[in-house]
Amino acid sequence: MAPKPKLMALESLRGFAALAVVLHHFDYGSILTENSFTRHSYLMVDFFFVLSGYVIALNYANRLSSAGDVRRFQTRRFWRLYPLHLFTLLLFIGIECMKFVFEKNTSIVANTAAFSTNDGYALLANLLLLQGVTLRETTFNAPSWSISVEFWTYLLFALVVVRFGFRTVWCVAIIITAGFALIVLEKGHLETEPIVAIIRCIYAFFLGAWASNCSVRLSQSINTSITATALILIVVGVSVFGGSRVEILFPVIFAGTIVAIANLNEHERLRRSLEWKGFVWLGTISYSVYLTHAIVGWVVTQILRFGLKMPTKVHADGTITLALENGIGTSITVLAVILVLAFSALTYRFIETPFRNGWPFGRLLSSTAKNKT
């Protein structure tokens, strides 16, 4: 069975979510970042988990039936995630080396000393895609914790489908319910600590998988008013309830919204707007946007601090951050986002795309697949 065609409206939403995460991590004193929605946009990572579950289930739920299928599936997931992860990890190792040299030869002191948090154990965990499962704090490329837990959740999904069959609703329901309950018992809200992080991903991913099953069963399309209401609910809900115990319910809202958009009538204006090629392009490079923005942010911050001597402030814990006026901060934020998009376009073209089919075997695999169709 061939993979389902991409749902372009959902691809656009993936891009918007990635952009929200970027703004969440950029702290340049801008109205774009100093607002309630952006402050709680870490919840967009859970949107990624739900959407991944939806898309993976839609494309693979009926294609996994043996150990060989699981192996091929997980291999494809590896080549989808790992090359860009390794590239960004190497860049951050370079940053640690630069920090070490400057700390030894100048009076500059980094907020986090070179190779303190980012030590040998953290490096090994990152190389094995275990950083989100074993480490109690984020290391090297901080956002990569989520691809770590997602990679292993892929494997769990494949094993569940092969062993029980995706249509075994009780099995999926137990996983979702157990994930929800464990998060409540452990913390009561969404965290990135090892136990909660992996459960957080499993809970959201399987909600998305279940949503895909519900989506294909819908007998009629959904209109714009319902879909628009769901989108507004996300924005308002994240702004108001982000950071509270209520946030553990957001994956449910995300799943419902994804179903609504996937089944939105193709003639509806909202769907046509979401399928605008600029938005779809943003979604296409969203993985690169997500994994590279921390590097761009670090470089921009160093240029502002040490190159342009922008004002800074010292916090109670001794860390130093920029102290910019809103107008300047907004301009820098916009510039930094543009740089992220430009860099992401390059990494998508030269790293993601060539390695997606397991380069250097990618061209052979692609040509073989084309010859069979």
C-alpha positions as CSV (number, residue, x, y, z in Angstrom):
1,M,0.0,0.0,0.0
2,A,1.4,3.4,-1.0
3,P,1.8,6.2,1.5
4,K,-1.1,8.6,1.7
5,P,-0.5,12.0,-0.1
6,K,0.5,14.9,2.2
7,L,-2.3,16.9,3.8
8,M,-1.0,20.3,2.9
9,A,-3.1,22.2,5.5
10,L,-1.6,20.1,8.2
11,E,1.8,20.6,6.8
12,S,1.3,24.4,7.2
13,L,0.2,23.9,10.8
14,R,3.4,22.1,11.5
15,G,5.3,25.1,10.2
16,F,3.3,27.5,12.4
17,A,4.0,25.3,15.4
18,A,7.7,25.3,14.7
19,L,7.7,29.1,14.3
20,A,6.0,29.4,17.7
21,V,8.6,27.2,19.3
22,V,11.4,29.4,17.8
23,L,9.8,32.6,19.2
24,H,9.4,30.8,22.6
25,H,13.1,30.3,22.7
26,F,14.2,33.7,21.4
27,D,14.5,36.2,24.2
28,Y,15.3,39.5,22.7
29,G,12.7,41.6,24.6
30,S,10.1,41.8,21.8
31,I,6.4,41.9,21.8
32,L,6.6,38.9,19.6
33,T,8.0,36.9,22.4
34,E,6.8,38.7,25.5
35,N,3.2,37.5,25.3
36,S,1.2,34.8,27.0
37,F,0.9,32.6,23.9
38,T,4.6,32.6,23.0
39,R,5.6,32.1,26.6
40,H,3.6,28.8,26.7
41,S,4.4,27.7,23.1
42,Y,6.5,24.9,24.4
43,L,3.1,23.1,24.2
44,M,3.6,23.2,20.4
45,V,6.0,20.3,20.9
46,D,3.0,18.3,22.0
47,F,1.2,19.4,18.8
48,F,4.2,17.9,16.9
49,F,3.8,14.6,18.8
50,V,0.0,14.4,18.1
51,L,0.5,15.3,14.4
52,S,3.3,12.8,14.0
53,G,1.0,10.1,15.5
54,Y,-1.8,11.1,13.1
55,V,0.4,11.1,10.0
56,I,2.4,7.9,10.9
57,A,-0.8,6.0,11.7
58,L,-2.5,7.2,8.5
59,N,0.5,6.0,6.4
60,Y,1.7,2.9,8.3
61,A,-1.1,1.4,10.4
62,N,-2.0,-1.0,7.5
63,R,1.6,-1.5,6.3
64,L,3.1,-3.0,9.5
65,S,2.6,-6.8,9.9
66,S,6.0,-8.4,10.5
67,A,9.3,-7.9,12.2
68,G,10.8,-7.0,8.8
69,D,8.2,-4.3,8.4
70,V,9.2,-2.9,11.8
71,R,12.8,-2.9,10.9
72,R,12.2,-1.1,7.6
73,F,9.9,1.4,9.3
74,Q,12.3,2.2,12.0
75,T,15.2,2.5,9.6
76,R,13.3,5.1,7.6
77,R,12.5,7.0,10.8
78,F,16.2,6.9,11.7
79,W,17.3,8.4,8.4
80,R,14.5,11.0,8.7
81,L,15.7,12.2,12.1
82,Y,19.3,11.4,12.7
83,P,21.4,13.1,10.0
84,L,20.2,16.6,10.9
85,H,20.4,15.8,14.6
86,L,24.0,14.7,14.2
87,F,24.8,17.8,12.2
88,T,23.5,20.1,14.8
89,L,25.1,18.1,17.6
90,L,28.5,18.5,15.9
91,L,27.9,22.3,15.7
92,F,27.2,22.4,19.4
93,I,30.3,20.4,20.2
94,G,32.2,23.0,18.2
95,I,30.5,25.7,20.3
96,E,31.6,23.9,23.5
97,C,35.2,23.9,22.2
98,M,35.0,27.6,21.4
99,K,33.7,28.3,24.9
100,F,36.5,26.3,26.4
101,V,39.2,28.2,24.5
102,F,37.7,31.6,25.4
103,E,37.3,30.6,29.1
104,K,41.0,29.6,29.2
105,N,42.4,32.6,27.3
106,T,40.1,35.5,28.1
107,S,38.0,36.9,31.0
108,I,34.8,35.8,29.3
109,V,32.7,33.4,31.4
110,A,29.9,31.4,29.8
111,N,26.5,31.2,31.5
112,T,27.2,27.4,31.5
113,A,30.8,26.4,31.7
114,A,32.2,24.5,28.7
115,F,31.7,20.7,28.9
116,S,30.0,21.0,32.3
117,T,26.4,20.1,31.5
118,N,27.4,19.0,28.0
119,D,29.8,16.3,29.2
120,G,30.8,12.9,27.9
121,Y,27.8,11.1,29.3
122,A,25.5,13.7,27.6
123,L,27.4,13.3,24.3
124,L,26.9,9.5,24.4
125,A,23.2,9.9,25.2
126,N,22.8,12.3,22.3
127,L,24.7,10.0,19.9
128,L,22.4,7.2,20.8
129,L,19.2,9.3,20.7
130,L,18.7,8.7,24.4
131,Q,19.0,12.3,25.6
132,G,15.3,12.7,26.2
133,V,15.0,9.3,27.9
134,T,18.0,9.3,30.3
135,L,19.1,12.9,31.0
136,R,17.4,15.1,33.6
137,E,18.2,18.3,31.8
138,T,18.5,19.3,28.1
139,T,22.0,19.2,26.7
140,F,23.8,20.4,23.5
141,N,21.0,21.2,21.1
142,A,18.2,21.5,23.8
143,P,15.2,21.0,21.5
144,S,16.5,17.6,20.4
145,W,15.1,16.0,23.5
146,S,11.8,15.6,21.7
147,I,13.2,13.8,18.7
148,S,14.8,11.4,21.1
149,V,11.6,10.4,22.8
150,E,9.7,10.4,19.4
151,F,12.2,8.0,17.8
152,W,11.5,5.4,20.5
153,T,7.8,6.1,20.5
154,Y,7.9,5.2,16.7
155,L,9.3,1.8,17.7
156,L,6.6,1.3,20.3
157,F,3.9,2.2,17.8
158,A,5.3,-0.3,15.3
159,L,5.5,-3.1,17.8
160,V,2.0,-2.5,19.1
161,V,0.6,-2.5,15.5
162,V,2.4,-5.7,14.6
163,R,1.5,-7.5,17.9
164,F,-2.0,-6.4,18.4
165,G,-3.2,-4.7,15.2
166,F,-3.9,-1.0,15.1
167,R,-7.6,-1.5,15.1
168,T,-7.3,-3.1,18.5
169,V,-8.9,0.0,20.1
170,W,-8.6,-1.3,23.7
171,C,-4.8,-1.5,23.4
172,V,-4.4,2.1,22.1
173,A,-6.9,3.3,24.7
174,I,-5.0,1.7,27.5
175,I,-1.7,3.3,26.3
176,I,-3.4,6.8,26.1
177,T,-5.1,6.4,29.4
178,A,-1.9,5.1,31.1
179,G,0.1,7.9,29.7
180,F,-2.3,10.5,30.9
181,A,-2.5,8.9,34.4
182,L,1.2,8.6,34.8
183,I,1.8,12.3,33.8
184,V,-0.8,13.3,36.4
185,L,0.7,11.1,39.1
186,E,4.3,12.1,38.3
187,K,4.1,15.9,37.9
188,G,0.6,17.0,37.1
189,H,1.8,18.9,34.0
190,L,4.0,18.5,31.0
191,E,7.7,18.3,31.6
192,T,11.0,17.4,29.8
193,E,12.4,15.2,32.6
194,P,13.1,11.6,31.5
195,I,10.1,9.8,32.8
196,V,7.5,12.5,32.0
197,A,9.2,13.3,28.6
198,I,8.8,9.8,27.1
199,I,5.3,9.3,28.6
200,R,4.3,12.8,27.3
201,C,5.3,11.8,23.8
202,I,3.6,8.4,24.0
203,Y,0.4,9.9,25.3
204,A,0.2,12.6,22.6
205,F,1.5,10.4,19.8
206,F,-1.1,7.6,20.4
207,L,-3.8,10.3,20.7
208,G,-2.8,11.4,17.2
209,A,-2.8,7.8,16.0
210,W,-6.3,7.3,17.4
211,A,-7.4,10.6,15.8
212,S,-6.3,9.3,12.4
213,N,-8.6,6.3,12.8
214,C,-11.5,8.5,13.8
215,S,-10.7,10.8,10.8
216,V,-11.0,8.2,8.1
217,R,-14.3,7.0,9.6
218,L,-15.9,10.4,9.2
219,S,-18.6,10.2,6.6
220,Q,-18.8,14.0,5.9
221,S,-16.5,17.0,5.7
222,I,-16.2,19.6,8.4
223,N,-17.0,23.2,7.8
224,T,-14.9,26.3,8.5
225,S,-16.7,27.5,11.6
226,I,-16.0,24.3,13.6
227,T,-12.3,24.3,12.4
228,A,-11.8,28.0,13.1
229,T,-13.3,27.6,16.6
230,A,-10.8,24.8,17.3
231,L,-7.9,26.9,16.2
232,I,-9.1,29.8,18.3
233,L,-9.5,27.5,21.2
234,I,-5.9,26.4,20.9
235,V,-4.5,30.0,20.8
236,V,-6.7,31.2,23.7
237,G,-6.3,28.0,25.7
238,V,-2.5,28.0,25.4
239,S,-2.4,31.7,26.4
240,V,-4.6,31.3,29.4
241,F,-4.0,27.8,30.7
242,G,-0.4,27.1,29.6
243,G,1.8,26.3,32.7
244,S,-1.2,25.0,34.7
245,R,-2.4,21.4,35.2
246,V,-4.9,21.9,32.5
247,E,-2.2,21.8,29.9
248,I,-2.2,18.0,30.0
249,L,-5.5,18.1,28.2
250,F,-4.1,20.1,25.2
251,P,-3.0,17.0,23.2
252,V,-6.7,16.0,23.2
253,I,-7.6,19.5,21.8
254,F,-4.8,19.2,19.3
255,A,-6.0,15.8,18.1
256,G,-9.5,17.1,17.6
257,T,-8.3,20.2,15.7
258,I,-6.1,18.0,13.4
259,V,-9.2,15.8,12.6
260,A,-11.2,18.9,11.8
261,I,-8.6,20.4,9.5
262,A,-7.9,17.0,7.8
263,N,-11.6,16.7,7.0
264,L,-12.2,20.4,6.1
265,N,-14.1,20.7,2.9
266,E,-11.5,21.3,0.1
267,H,-13.6,24.2,-1.2
268,E,-13.6,26.1,2.2
269,R,-11.6,29.3,2.2
270,L,-9.8,28.4,5.4
271,R,-8.4,25.2,3.8
272,R,-7.3,27.0,0.7
273,S,-5.6,29.6,2.8
274,L,-3.7,26.9,4.8
275,E,-2.7,25.3,1.6
276,W,-1.0,28.5,0.3
277,K,2.5,27.4,-0.9
278,G,4.3,29.8,1.4
279,F,2.7,28.2,4.5
280,V,3.3,24.7,3.1
281,W,7.0,25.6,2.5
282,L,7.3,26.6,6.1
283,G,5.9,23.2,7.1
284,T,8.2,21.4,4.7
285,I,11.3,22.8,6.4
286,S,9.8,22.8,9.9
287,Y,12.1,20.0,11.2
288,S,15.1,22.0,10.2
289,V,13.6,25.1,11.7
290,Y,13.0,23.2,15.0
291,L,16.5,21.7,15.1
292,T,18.6,24.7,13.9
293,H,17.0,27.6,15.6
294,A,19.0,27.2,18.9
295,I,22.2,27.5,16.9
296,V,21.1,30.6,15.1
297,G,19.9,32.1,18.4
298,W,23.2,31.4,20.1
299,V,25.2,33.0,17.2
300,V,23.0,36.1,17.1
301,T,23.2,36.5,20.9
302,Q,27.0,36.3,20.8
303,I,27.2,38.9,18.0
304,L,24.9,41.2,19.9
305,R,26.8,40.8,23.2
306,F,30.4,40.8,22.2
307,G,30.4,42.2,18.7
308,L,27.8,45.1,19.0
309,K,28.2,45.5,22.8
310,M,24.4,45.5,23.3
311,P,23.2,46.1,26.9
312,T,22.9,43.1,29.2
313,K,21.5,42.2,32.6
314,V,22.7,39.9,35.3
315,H,20.1,37.6,36.9
316,A,20.0,36.3,40.5
317,D,21.5,33.0,39.4
318,G,24.5,34.8,37.8
319,T,23.4,34.2,34.2
320,I,23.7,37.1,31.8
321,T,21.1,37.9,29.1
322,L,20.5,40.8,26.7
323,A,18.5,43.8,27.9
324,L,17.0,45.3,24.8
325,E,14.3,47.9,24.2
326,N,11.1,46.5,22.6
327,G,11.6,48.2,19.2
328,I,15.2,46.9,18.9
329,G,14.2,43.6,20.3
330,T,11.4,43.1,17.8
331,S,13.7,44.0,14.9
332,I,16.4,41.6,16.1
333,T,13.7,38.9,16.6
334,V,12.5,39.3,13.0
335,L,16.0,39.2,11.7
336,A,16.8,36.1,13.7
337,V,13.7,34.3,12.4
338,I,14.7,35.2,8.8
339,L,18.2,33.8,9.5
340,V,16.6,30.6,10.9
341,L,14.4,30.2,7.8
342,A,17.4,30.8,5.5
343,F,19.6,28.3,7.3
344,S,16.8,25.8,7.5
345,A,16.2,26.0,3.8
346,L,19.9,25.0,3.3
347,T,19.9,22.2,5.8
348,Y,16.6,20.8,4.4
349,R,18.1,20.8,0.9
350,F,21.6,19.6,1.7
351,I,21.1,17.4,4.7
352,E,17.5,16.3,5.2
353,T,16.6,15.6,1.6
354,P,19.8,13.6,0.5
355,F,19.8,11.5,3.7
356,R,16.0,10.8,3.8
357,N,16.4,7.5,2.0
358,G,19.6,6.5,3.7
359,W,22.3,8.3,1.6
360,P,24.7,7.2,0.1
361,F,22.1,4.6,-0.9
362,G,19.3,7.2,-1.3
363,R,19.6,7.6,-5.0
364,L,19.6,3.9,-5.6
365,L,16.6,3.4,-3.3
366,S,14.7,6.2,-5.0
367,S,15.4,5.1,-8.5
368,T,14.5,1.5,-7.6
369,A,11.2,2.6,-6.1
370,K,10.5,4.7,-9.3
371,N,11.2,1.7,-11.5
372,K,8.7,-0.4,-9.6
373,T,5.9,2.1,-10.0
